[in-house]
Amino acid sequence: MSLVKSDRSPVTIADYGSQAIVCKLIKEAFPDDRVIAEEDSKELRKPAHSEILGKVTRYVNEVIPRASSGEICDWIDTSSQHLSERFWALDPIDGTKGFLRGDQYAIALA
């Protein structure tokens, strides 16, 4: 299940879930670092997408038990567009179309 972004590219439950988890863990370990990431939760927070948000929440809860949907959206949105001396760059699923086909993809973090 996926949404389509304004640039007509897909964004999946795995994109949202992996970005939430990675951003949360980076902020816990390196609270002063910034994360530049691909996704935001604007579409995910819309009532029309509550089923997708519910699935994201269930998958994230397999790694981080009892995380609420609101917390997960907040973790997704910790991404910043402002660079600092030290920052992380994240593409939660690089190759989303390949991922959807069951083909090649990567979680890109630098």
MOPAC internal coordinates of N, CA, C and O (Angstrom, degrees):
PM7 1SCF
backbone

  N    0.0000 0     0.00 0     0.00 0    0    0    0
  C    1.4415 1     0.00 0     0.00 0    1    0    0
  C    1.5341 1   107.91 1     0.00 0    2    1    0
  O    1.2310 1   120.58 1   -45.35 1    3    2    1
  N    1.3236 1   116.50 1   134.65 1    3    2    1
  C    1.4584 1   119.66 1  -178.34 1    5    3    2
  C    1.5208 1   110.78 1  -148.71 1    6    5    3
  O    1.2310 1   121.55 1   -15.03 1    7    6    5
  N    1.3274 1   114.64 1   164.97 1    7    6    5
  C    1.4576 1   123.04 1   172.30 1    9    7    6
  C    1.5194 1   107.49 1  -108.10 1   10    9    7
  O    1.2310 1   120.75 1   -14.48 1   11   10    9
  N    1.3139 1   116.17 1   165.52 1   11   10    9
  C    1.4581 1   120.41 1   176.18 1   13   11   10
  C    1.5229 1   107.47 1  -114.57 1   14   13   11
  O    1.2310 1   121.11 1   -53.79 1   15   14   13
  N    1.3502 1   115.49 1   126.21 1   15   14   13
  C    1.4620 1   120.87 1  -179.80 1   17   15   14
  C    1.5311 1   110.28 1   -78.82 1   18   17   15
  O    1.2310 1   120.98 1    -8.15 1   19   18   17
  N    1.3170 1   115.73 1   171.85 1   19   18   17
  C    1.4700 1   120.94 1  -177.78 1   21   19   18
  C    1.5323 1   112.03 1   -60.03 1   22   21   19
  O    1.2310 1   119.93 1   153.18 1   23   22   21
  N    1.3320 1   117.74 1   -26.82 1   23   22   21
  C    1.4633 1   120.07 1   177.80 1   25   23   22
  C    1.5318 1   112.07 1   -86.69 1   26   25   23
  O    1.2310 1   120.92 1  -169.52 1   27   26   25
  N    1.3251 1   115.85 1    10.48 1   27   26   25
  C    1.4600 1   125.63 1   177.33 1   29   27   26
  C    1.5230 1   113.49 1    70.78 1   30   29   27
  O    1.2310 1   120.16 1  -164.28 1   31   30   29
  N    1.3221 1   117.29 1    15.72 1   31   30   29
  C    1.4646 1   120.28 1   175.69 1   33   31   30
  C    1.5270 1   108.95 1   -94.48 1   34   33   31
  O    1.2310 1   120.30 1   -30.22 1   35   34   33
  N    1.3193 1   117.04 1   149.78 1   35   34   33
  C    1.4663 1   119.85 1  -178.29 1   37   35   34
  C    1.5213 1   112.11 1   -78.74 1   38   37   35
  O    1.2310 1   121.40 1   -29.63 1   39   38   37
  N    1.3198 1   114.93 1   150.37 1   39   38   37
  C    1.4655 1   121.64 1   170.14 1   41   39   38
  C    1.5287 1   105.94 1  -131.32 1   42   41   39
  O    1.2310 1   120.57 1   -51.99 1   43   42   41
  N    1.3244 1   116.52 1   128.01 1   43   42   41
  C    1.4589 1   121.76 1  -171.57 1   45   43   42
  C    1.5257 1   112.23 1  -106.59 1   46   45   43
  O    1.2310 1   121.69 1    -8.38 1   47   46   45
  N    1.3075 1   114.37 1   171.62 1   47   46   45
  C    1.4563 1   121.93 1   172.92 1   49   47   46
  C    1.5286 1   109.29 1   -57.46 1   50   49   47
  O    1.2310 1   120.55 1   140.93 1   51   50   49
  N    1.3194 1   116.55 1   -39.07 1   51   50   49
  C    1.4684 1   120.68 1   179.29 1   53   51   50
  C    1.5247 1   111.64 1   -65.83 1   54   53   51
  O    1.2310 1   119.54 1   142.76 1   55   54   53
  N    1.3527 1   118.47 1   -37.24 1   55   54   53
  C    1.4667 1   121.12 1   175.60 1   57   55   54
  C    1.5236 1   109.76 1   -57.74 1   58   57   55
  O    1.2310 1   121.17 1   126.84 1   59   58   57
  N    1.3253 1   115.36 1   -53.16 1   59   58   57
  C    1.4689 1   120.07 1  -177.70 1   61   59   58
  C    1.5248 1   111.65 1   -63.56 1   62   61   59
  O    1.2310 1   120.81 1   132.92 1   63   62   61
  N    1.3260 1   116.06 1   -47.08 1   63   62   61
  C    1.4617 1   119.41 1  -176.78 1   65   63   62
  C    1.5135 1   113.17 1   -64.46 1   66   65   63
  O    1.2310 1   120.38 1   134.78 1   67   66   65
  N    1.3352 1   116.88 1   -45.22 1   67   66   65
  C    1.4574 1   118.54 1  -179.19 1   69   67   66
  C    1.5255 1   111.24 1   -68.01 1   70   69   67
  O    1.2310 1   119.89 1   142.82 1   71   70   69
  N    1.3377 1   117.81 1   -37.18 1   71   70   69
  C    1.4690 1   119.18 1   177.51 1   73   71   70
  C    1.5231 1   110.74 1   -64.17 1   74   73   71
  O    1.2310 1   120.05 1   137.75 1   75   74   73
  N    1.3196 1   117.50 1   -42.25 1   75   74   73
  C    1.4749 1   120.57 1   179.35 1   77   75   74
  C    1.5272 1   110.76 1   -59.56 1   78   77   75
  O    1.2310 1   120.69 1   132.02 1   79   78   77
  N    1.3167 1   116.28 1   -47.98 1   79   78   77
  C    1.4675 1   120.58 1  -177.15 1   81   79   78
  C    1.5258 1   111.16 1   -65.40 1   82   81   79
  O    1.2310 1   120.41 1   131.45 1   83   82   81
  N    1.3251 1   116.82 1   -48.55 1   83   82   81
  C    1.4717 1   120.11 1  -178.23 1   85   83   82
  C    1.5231 1   110.44 1   -62.82 1   86   85   83
  O    1.2310 1   119.79 1   135.02 1   87   86   85
  N    1.3351 1   118.00 1   -44.98 1   87   86   85
  C    1.4719 1   120.29 1  -179.51 1   89   87   86
  C    1.5227 1   111.44 1   -62.83 1   90   89   87
  O    1.2310 1   120.19 1   137.76 1   91   90   89
  N    1.3269 1   117.25 1   -42.24 1   91   90   89
  C    1.4625 1   120.33 1   178.88 1   93   91   90
  C    1.5264 1   110.75 1   -60.84 1   94   93   91
  O    1.2310 1   120.29 1   133.02 1   95   94   93
  N    1.3206 1   117.05 1   -46.98 1   95   94   93
  C    1.4617 1   120.72 1  -177.19 1   97   95   94
  C    1.5268 1   112.44 1   -67.66 1   98   97   95
  O    1.2310 1   120.11 1   142.12 1   99   98   97
  N    1.3216 1   117.40 1   -37.88 1   99   98   97
  C    1.4645 1   119.65 1   176.98 1  101   99   98
  C    1.5241 1   110.12 1   -64.77 1  102  101   99
  O    1.2310 1   120.15 1   135.41 1  103  102  101
  N    1.3291 1   117.33 1   -44.59 1  103  102  101
  C    1.4684 1   120.30 1  -178.89 1  105  103  102
  C    1.5278 1   111.75 1   -64.71 1  106  105  103
  O    1.2310 1   120.20 1   146.54 1  107  106  105
  N    1.3326 1   117.22 1   -33.46 1  107  106  105
  C    1.4647 1   119.61 1   176.63 1  109  107  106
  C    1.5294 1   111.26 1   -68.51 1  110  109  107
  O    1.2310 1   120.42 1   137.96 1  111  110  109
  N    1.3157 1   116.81 1   -42.04 1  111  110  109
  C    1.4660 1   120.96 1  -175.93 1  113  111  110
  C    1.5324 1   112.56 1   -81.77 1  114  113  111
  O    1.2310 1   120.58 1   147.27 1  115  114  113
  N    1.3255 1   116.49 1   -32.73 1  115  114  113
  C    1.4675 1   121.80 1  -175.57 1  117  115  114
  C    1.5329 1   109.68 1  -135.59 1  118  117  115
  O    1.2310 1   119.60 1  -107.80 1  119  118  117
  N    1.3162 1   118.37 1    72.20 1  119  118  117
  C    1.4722 1   121.31 1  -171.76 1  121  119  118
  C    1.5246 1   114.90 1   -60.19 1  122  121  119
  O    1.2310 1   119.22 1   157.27 1  123  122  121
  N    1.3157 1   119.09 1   -22.73 1  123  122  121
  C    1.4635 1   120.72 1  -179.56 1  125  123  122
  C    1.5272 1   113.42 1   -90.57 1  126  125  123
  O    1.2310 1   120.12 1   170.89 1  127  126  125
  N    1.3246 1   117.38 1    -9.11 1  127  126  125
  C    1.4589 1   120.89 1  -179.55 1  129  127  126
  C    1.5228 1   110.98 1   -80.04 1  130  129  127
  O    1.2310 1   121.32 1   -29.56 1  131  130  129
  N    1.3105 1   115.09 1   150.44 1  131  130  129
  C    1.4630 1   120.86 1   174.49 1  133  131  130
  C    1.5203 1   109.01 1  -100.28 1  134  133  131
  O    1.2310 1   121.48 1   -26.56 1  135  134  133
  N    1.3294 1   114.78 1   153.44 1  135  134  133
  C    1.4595 1   121.88 1   175.86 1  137  135  134
  C    1.5239 1   107.02 1  -119.99 1  138  137  135
  O    1.2310 1   120.64 1   -53.96 1  139  138  137
  N    1.3159 1   116.38 1   126.04 1  139  138  137
  C    1.4553 1   122.23 1   173.44 1  141  139  138
  C    1.5223 1   104.96 1  -103.70 1  142  141  139
  O    1.2310 1   120.51 1   -68.01 1  143  142  141
  N    1.3292 1   116.63 1   111.99 1  143  142  141
  C    1.4608 1   120.22 1  -174.64 1  145  143  142
  C    1.5259 1   110.54 1  -129.71 1  146  145  143
  O    1.2310 1   121.29 1   -16.70 1  147  146  145
  N    1.3105 1   115.13 1   163.30 1  147  146  145
  C    1.4572 1   120.86 1  -171.02 1  149  147  146
  C    1.5265 1   114.12 1   -78.57 1  150  149  147
  O    1.2310 1   119.68 1   142.51 1  151  150  149
  N    1.3154 1   118.22 1   -37.49 1  151  150  149
  C    1.4656 1   120.52 1  -170.08 1  153  151  150
  C    1.5259 1   112.66 1  -100.02 1  154  153  151
  O    1.2310 1   121.31 1   -18.26 1  155  154  153
  N    1.3360 1   115.09 1   161.74 1  155  154  153
  C    1.4626 1   122.27 1   166.98 1  157  155  154
  C    1.5244 1   106.51 1  -136.83 1  158  157  155
  O    1.2310 1   120.44 1   -10.68 1  159  158  157
  N    1.3180 1   116.76 1   169.32 1  159  158  157
  C    1.4677 1   119.74 1  -173.48 1  161  159  158
  C    1.5222 1   113.87 1   -98.52 1  162  161  159
  O    1.2310 1   119.91 1  -168.03 1  163  162  161
  N    1.3263 1   117.77 1    11.97 1  163  162  161
  C    1.4691 1   120.86 1  -176.19 1  165  163  162
  C    1.5293 1   111.70 1   -53.17 1  166  165  163
  O    1.2310 1   119.82 1   127.02 1  167  166  165
  N    1.3285 1   117.94 1   -52.98 1  167  166  165
  C    1.4687 1   121.31 1  -179.81 1  169  167  166
  C    1.5209 1   111.11 1   -69.22 1  170  169  167
  O    1.2310 1   120.64 1   141.86 1  171  170  169
  N    1.3030 1   116.39 1   -38.14 1  171  170  169
  C    1.4531 1   121.99 1  -177.31 1  173  171  170
  C    1.5211 1   111.81 1   -63.02 1  174  173  171
  O    1.2310 1   120.00 1   148.41 1  175  174  173
  N    1.3293 1   117.60 1   -31.59 1  175  174  173
  C    1.4691 1   122.39 1  -178.61 1  177  175  174
  C    1.5351 1   113.12 1   -77.52 1  178  177  175
  O    1.2310 1   119.53 1   166.99 1  179  178  177
  N    1.3094 1   118.50 1   -13.01 1  179  178  177
  C    1.4641 1   121.11 1  -177.96 1  181  179  178
  C    1.5296 1   110.12 1   -68.75 1  182  181  179
  O    1.2310 1   120.37 1   -41.18 1  183  182  181
  N    1.3477 1   116.90 1   138.82 1  183  182  181
  C    1.4692 1   120.11 1  -179.95 1  185  183  182
  C    1.5343 1   113.24 1   -54.04 1  186  185  183
  O    1.2310 1   119.99 1   147.39 1  187  186  185
  N    1.3120 1   117.62 1   -32.61 1  187  186  185
  C    1.4628 1   120.56 1  -179.84 1  189  187  186
  C    1.5309 1   112.61 1   -65.01 1  190  189  187
  O    1.2310 1   120.61 1   162.12 1  191  190  189
  N    1.3326 1   116.44 1   -17.88 1  191  190  189
  C    1.4630 1   120.21 1  -179.15 1  193  191  190
  C    1.5267 1   112.62 1  -110.87 1  194  193  191
  O    1.2310 1   120.54 1  -156.31 1  195  194  193
  N    1.3121 1   116.57 1    23.69 1  195  194  193
  C    1.4705 1   120.49 1  -177.95 1  197  195  194
  C    1.5308 1   112.20 1   -62.78 1  198  197  195
  O    1.2310 1   119.91 1   148.31 1  199  198  197
  N    1.3164 1   117.78 1   -31.69 1  199  198  197
  C    1.4715 1   120.12 1   178.38 1  201  199  198
  C    1.5328 1   110.29 1   -65.68 1  202  201  199
  O    1.2310 1   120.38 1   137.99 1  203  202  201
  N    1.3221 1   116.87 1   -42.01 1  203  202  201
  C    1.4636 1   120.90 1   178.68 1  205  203  202
  C    1.5265 1   109.73 1   -65.88 1  206  205  203
  O    1.2310 1   120.19 1   135.68 1  207  206  205
  N    1.3347 1   117.24 1   -44.32 1  207  206  205
  C    1.4635 1   120.75 1   177.81 1  209  207  206
  C    1.5243 1   110.57 1   -59.95 1  210  209  207
  O    1.2310 1   120.29 1   140.17 1  211  210  209
  N    1.3177 1   117.04 1   -39.83 1  211  210  209
  C    1.4617 1   120.40 1   177.33 1  213  211  210
  C    1.5278 1   111.86 1   -60.85 1  214  213  211
  O    1.2310 1   120.16 1   139.53 1  215  214  213
  N    1.3176 1   117.29 1   -40.47 1  215  214  213
  C    1.4630 1   120.64 1   178.43 1  217  215  214
  C    1.5277 1   111.03 1   -68.48 1  218  217  215
  O    1.2310 1   120.44 1   138.25 1  219  218  217
  N    1.3333 1   116.76 1   -41.75 1  219  218  217
  C    1.4621 1   119.97 1   176.68 1  221  219  218
  C    1.5274 1   109.06 1   -58.02 1  222  221  219
  O    1.2310 1   120.68 1   134.43 1  223  222  221
  N    1.3306 1   116.30 1   -45.57 1  223  222  221
  C    1.4629 1   121.44 1  -178.69 1  225  223  222
  C    1.5213 1   111.18 1   -61.24 1  226  225  223
  O    1.2310 1   119.92 1   136.36 1  227  226  225
  N    1.3200 1   117.77 1   -43.64 1  227  226  225
  C    1.4686 1   120.43 1   179.44 1  229  227  226
  C    1.5239 1   111.36 1   -62.16 1  230  229  227
  O    1.2310 1   120.05 1   137.02 1  231  230  229
  N    1.3167 1   117.50 1   -42.98 1  231  230  229
  C    1.4653 1   120.04 1  -179.93 1  233  231  230
  C    1.5231 1   111.99 1   -68.30 1  234  233  231
  O    1.2310 1   120.02 1   137.55 1  235  234  233
  N    1.3277 1   117.57 1   -42.45 1  235  234  233
  C    1.4631 1   120.48 1   178.22 1  237  235  234
  C    1.5257 1   109.92 1   -63.02 1  238  237  235
  O    1.2310 1   120.33 1   142.72 1  239  238  237
  N    1.3346 1   116.98 1   -37.28 1  239  238  237
  C    1.4642 1   120.81 1  -179.74 1  241  239  238
  C    1.5247 1   112.89 1   -64.64 1  242  241  239
  O    1.2310 1   119.86 1   161.73 1  243  242  241
  N    1.3241 1   117.87 1   -18.27 1  243  242  241
  C    1.4602 1   120.13 1   174.51 1  245  243  242
  C    1.5317 1   110.67 1   -69.32 1  246  245  243
  O    1.2310 1   120.47 1   154.46 1  247  246  245
  N    1.3316 1   116.71 1   -25.54 1  247  246  245
  C    1.4599 1   122.00 1   179.85 1  249  247  246
  C    1.5242 1   110.90 1  -102.76 1  250  249  247
  O    1.2310 1   120.79 1   139.80 1  251  250  249
  N    1.3273 1   116.09 1   -40.20 1  251  250  249
  C    1.4661 1   122.19 1  -178.91 1  253  251  250
  C    1.5397 1   107.32 1  -124.79 1  254  253  251
  O    1.2310 1   120.21 1   -92.29 1  255  254  253
  N    1.3281 1   117.19 1    87.71 1  255  254  253
  C    1.4725 1   120.84 1  -176.44 1  257  255  254
  C    1.5347 1   112.62 1   -57.40 1  258  257  255
  O    1.2310 1   121.65 1   -35.41 1  259  258  257
  N    1.2960 1   114.44 1   144.59 1  259  258  257
  C    1.4668 1   124.25 1   174.20 1  261  259  258
  C    1.5293 1   114.20 1    68.67 1  262  261  259
  O    1.2310 1   119.36 1  -165.72 1  263  262  261
  N    1.3317 1   118.83 1    14.28 1  263  262  261
  C    1.4626 1   120.41 1   174.68 1  265  263  262
  C    1.5246 1   108.24 1   -71.87 1  266  265  263
  O    1.2310 1   120.59 1   -47.49 1  267  266  265
  N    1.3133 1   116.49 1   132.51 1  267  266  265
  C    1.4627 1   120.10 1   179.71 1  269  267  266
  C    1.5255 1   110.60 1   -83.47 1  270  269  267
  O    1.2310 1   120.81 1   -18.00 1  271  270  269
  N    1.3145 1   116.06 1   162.00 1  271  270  269
  C    1.4630 1   120.91 1   176.71 1  273  271  270
  C    1.5229 1   110.89 1   -58.85 1  274  273  271
  O    1.2310 1   120.21 1   140.29 1  275  274  273
  N    1.3213 1   117.20 1   -39.71 1  275  274  273
  C    1.4611 1   121.55 1   178.72 1  277  275  274
  C    1.5151 1   112.09 1   -63.36 1  278  277  275
  O    1.2310 1   120.55 1   136.36 1  279  278  277
  N    1.3288 1   116.55 1   -43.64 1  279  278  277
  C    1.4681 1   120.15 1   177.41 1  281  279  278
  C    1.5257 1   111.01 1   -62.14 1  282  281  279
  O    1.2310 1   120.97 1   137.96 1  283  282  281
  N    1.3052 1   115.76 1   -42.04 1  283  282  281
  C    1.4624 1   120.63 1  -178.97 1  285  283  282
  C    1.5293 1   110.23 1   -62.94 1  286  285  283
  O    1.2310 1   120.24 1   135.21 1  287  286  285
  N    1.3236 1   117.15 1   -44.79 1  287  286  285
  C    1.4686 1   120.17 1   176.97 1  289  287  286
  C    1.5263 1   110.64 1   -62.36 1  290  289  287
  O    1.2310 1   120.23 1   140.37 1  291  290  289
  N    1.3241 1   117.17 1   -39.63 1  291  290  289
  C    1.4694 1   120.39 1   177.73 1  293  291  290
  C    1.5294 1   111.06 1   -63.35 1  294  293  291
  O    1.2310 1   119.86 1   140.80 1  295  294  293
  N    1.3408 1   117.86 1   -39.20 1  295  294  293
  C    1.4664 1   120.87 1   178.65 1  297  295  294
  C    1.5261 1   109.99 1   -65.19 1  298  297  295
  O    1.2310 1   120.66 1   138.02 1  299  298  297
  N    1.3343 1   116.35 1   -41.98 1  299  298  297
  C    1.4675 1   120.19 1   177.07 1  301  299  298
  C    1.5264 1   109.45 1   -58.05 1  302  301  299
  O    1.2310 1   120.71 1   139.18 1  303  302  301
  N    1.3181 1   116.24 1   -40.82 1  303  302  301
  C    1.4603 1   121.67 1  -175.17 1  305  303  302
  C    1.5216 1   114.38 1   -83.94 1  306  305  303
  O    1.2310 1   119.54 1  -175.01 1  307  306  305
  N    1.3319 1   118.48 1     4.99 1  307  306  305
  C    1.4649 1   118.65 1   175.90 1  309  307  306
  C    1.5216 1   110.93 1   -71.09 1  310  309  307
  O    1.2310 1   120.95 1   170.13 1  311  310  309
  N    1.3153 1   115.78 1    -9.87 1  311  310  309
  C    1.4599 1   119.65 1   177.97 1  313  311  310
  C    1.5212 1   110.15 1   -59.88 1  314  313  311
  O    1.2310 1   121.14 1   -37.61 1  315  314  313
  N    1.3024 1   115.43 1   142.39 1  315  314  313
  C    1.4560 1   122.58 1  -179.20 1  317  315  314
  C    1.5185 1   109.05 1  -120.47 1  318  317  315
  O    1.2310 1   120.49 1   -29.04 1  319  318  317
  N    1.3034 1   116.67 1   150.96 1  319  318  317
  C    1.4599 1   120.71 1   174.52 1  321  319  318
  C    1.5252 1   110.58 1  -100.60 1  322  321  319
  O    1.2310 1   120.59 1  -173.47 1  323  322  321
  N    1.3316 1   116.48 1     6.53 1  323  322  321
  C    1.4612 1   121.59 1  -178.39 1  325  323  322
  C    1.5262 1   109.36 1  -107.93 1  326  325  323
  O    1.2310 1   121.31 1   -56.19 1  327  326  325
  N    1.3020 1   115.10 1   123.81 1  327  326  325
  C    1.4550 1   119.76 1   179.25 1  329  327  326
  C    1.5196 1   110.67 1   -77.78 1  330  329  327
  O    1.2310 1   121.20 1   -27.93 1  331  330  329
  N    1.2886 1   115.30 1   152.07 1  331  330  329
  C    1.4554 1   122.29 1   173.60 1  333  331  330
  C    1.5307 1   106.48 1  -130.43 1  334  333  331
  O    1.2310 1   120.94 1     0.10 1  335  334  333
  N    1.3219 1   115.81 1  -179.90 1  335  334  333
  C    1.4623 1   118.90 1  -178.56 1  337  335  334
  C    1.5295 1   110.87 1   -56.96 1  338  337  335
  O    1.2310 1   120.67 1   140.18 1  339  338  337
  N    1.3157 1   116.32 1   -39.82 1  339  338  337
  C    1.4593 1   120.87 1   178.49 1  341  339  338
  C    1.5214 1   107.72 1  -126.48 1  342  341  339
  O    1.2310 1   120.69 1   -51.61 1  343  342  341
  N    1.3250 1   116.29 1   128.39 1  343  342  341
  C    1.4628 1   120.75 1   179.64 1  345  343  342
  C    1.5257 1   109.78 1  -150.37 1  346  345  343
  O    1.2310 1   121.15 1   -14.94 1  347  346  345
  N    1.3199 1   115.40 1   165.06 1  347  346  345
  C    1.4585 1   123.63 1   177.84 1  349  347  346
  C    1.5259 1   107.78 1  -112.84 1  350  349  347
  O    1.2310 1   120.31 1   -40.08 1  351  350  349
  N    1.3229 1   117.01 1   139.92 1  351  350  349
  C    1.4610 1   122.69 1   174.47 1  353  351  350
  C    1.5279 1   107.78 1  -111.16 1  354  353  351
  O    1.2310 1   120.79 1   -52.02 1  355  354  353
  N    1.3396 1   116.09 1   127.98 1  355  354  353
  C    1.4632 1   121.41 1  -174.24 1  357  355  354
  C    1.5238 1   111.17 1  -130.67 1  358  357  355
  O    1.2310 1   120.96 1   -52.88 1  359  358  357
  N    1.3146 1   115.76 1   127.12 1  359  358  357
  C    1.4638 1   122.21 1   165.43 1  361  359  358
  C    1.5260 1   104.10 1  -116.90 1  362  361  359
  O    1.2310 1   120.28 1   -75.52 1  363  362  361
  N    1.3392 1   117.07 1   104.48 1  363  362  361
  C    1.4632 1   119.68 1  -170.01 1  365  363  362
  C    1.5244 1   114.56 1   -60.17 1  366  365  363
  O    1.2310 1   119.41 1   144.22 1  367  366  365
  N    1.3117 1   118.74 1   -35.78 1  367  366  365
  C    1.4640 1   122.50 1   170.92 1  369  367  366
  C    1.5238 1   105.92 1  -138.68 1  370  369  367
  O    1.2310 1   120.67 1   -81.07 1  371  370  369
  N    1.3196 1   116.32 1    98.93 1  371  370  369
  C    1.4642 1   121.03 1   178.01 1  373  371  370
  C    1.5222 1   106.51 1   -85.41 1  374  373  371
  O    1.2310 1   121.08 1   -66.96 1  375  374  373
  N    1.3146 1   115.54 1   113.04 1  375  374  373
  C    1.4646 1   120.87 1  -174.28 1  377  375  374
  C    1.5154 1   110.52 1    99.80 1  378  377  375
  O    1.2310 1   120.56 1  -132.44 1  379  378  377
  N    1.3452 1   116.53 1    47.56 1  379  378  377
  C    1.4687 1   120.97 1  -176.28 1  381  379  378
  C    1.5243 1   111.73 1   -58.39 1  382  381  379
  O    1.2310 1   119.95 1   140.72 1  383  382  381
  N    1.3267 1   117.70 1   -39.28 1  383  382  381
  C    1.4748 1   119.34 1   179.41 1  385  383  382
  C    1.5260 1   110.68 1   -63.44 1  386  385  383
  O    1.2310 1   120.18 1   140.62 1  387  386  385
  N    1.3311 1   117.27 1   -39.38 1  387  386  385
  C    1.4631 1   120.70 1   174.77 1  389  387  386
  C    1.5175 1   111.06 1   -63.52 1  390  389  387
  O    1.2310 1   120.46 1   138.15 1  391  390  389
  N    1.3335 1   116.73 1   -41.85 1  391  390  389
  C    1.4606 1   121.80 1   177.79 1  393  391  390
  C    1.5246 1   110.29 1   -58.77 1  394  393  391
  O    1.2310 1   120.62 1   134.91 1  395  394  393
  N    1.3376 1   116.41 1   -45.09 1  395  394  393
  C    1.4676 1   120.59 1  -179.34 1  397  395  394
  C    1.5323 1   111.88 1   -64.01 1  398  397  395
  O    1.2310 1   120.60 1   149.58 1  399  398  397
  N    1.3188 1   116.45 1   -30.42 1  399  398  397
  C    1.4741 1   120.71 1   178.54 1  401  399  398
  C    1.5237 1   112.10 1   -84.20 1  402  401  399
  O    1.2310 1   120.22 1   174.31 1  403  402  401
  N    1.3276 1   117.19 1    -5.69 1  403  402  401
  C    1.4629 1   120.10 1  -174.57 1  405  403  402
  C    1.5190 1   110.65 1    77.08 1  406  405  403
  O    1.2310 1   120.88 1  -154.70 1  407  406  405
  N    1.3186 1   115.92 1    25.30 1  407  406  405
  C    1.4632 1   122.83 1  -177.09 1  409  407  406
  C    1.5306 1   109.36 1  -106.52 1  410  409  407
  O    1.2310 1   119.55 1    26.49 1  411  410  409
  N    1.3122 1   118.46 1  -153.51 1  411  410  409
  C    1.4587 1   122.62 1  -175.57 1  413  411  410
  C    1.5147 1   112.53 1   -75.45 1  414  413  411
  O    1.2310 1   121.08 1   -38.01 1  415  414  413
  N    1.3319 1   115.53 1   141.99 1  415  414  413
  C    1.4585 1   124.03 1   174.53 1  417  415  414
  C    1.5257 1   106.85 1  -161.77 1  418  417  415
  O    1.2310 1   120.59 1    -9.50 1  419  418  417
  N    1.3155 1   116.48 1   170.50 1  419  418  417
  C    1.4699 1   120.65 1   176.93 1  421  419  418
  C    1.5095 1   109.13 1  -147.82 1  422  421  419
  O    1.2310 1   120.81 1   -26.93 1  423  422  421
  N    1.3220 1   116.06 1   153.07 1  423  422  421
  C    1.4570 1   121.26 1   165.37 1  425  423  422
  C    1.5252 1   104.60 1   -94.54 1  426  425  423
  O    1.2310 1   121.23 1   -69.82 1  427  426  425
  N    1.3220 1   115.26 1   110.18 1  427  426  425
  C    1.4640 1   120.26 1  -173.91 1  429  427  426
  C    1.5247 1   109.90 1   -97.81 1  430  429  427
  O    1.2310 1   121.14 1   -60.41 1  431  430  429
  N    1.3294 1   115.42 1   119.59 1  431  430  429
  C    1.4595 1   121.86 1  -179.70 1  433  431  430
  C    1.5194 1   108.02 1  -138.46 1  434  433  431
  O    1.2310 1   121.28 1   -55.40 1  435  434  433
  N    1.3150 1   115.16 1   124.60 1  435  434  433
  C    1.4667 1   119.93 1   179.24 1  437  435  434
  C    1.5125 1   109.37 1  -136.20 1  438  437  435
  O    1.2310 1   120.10 1   180.00 1  439  438  437

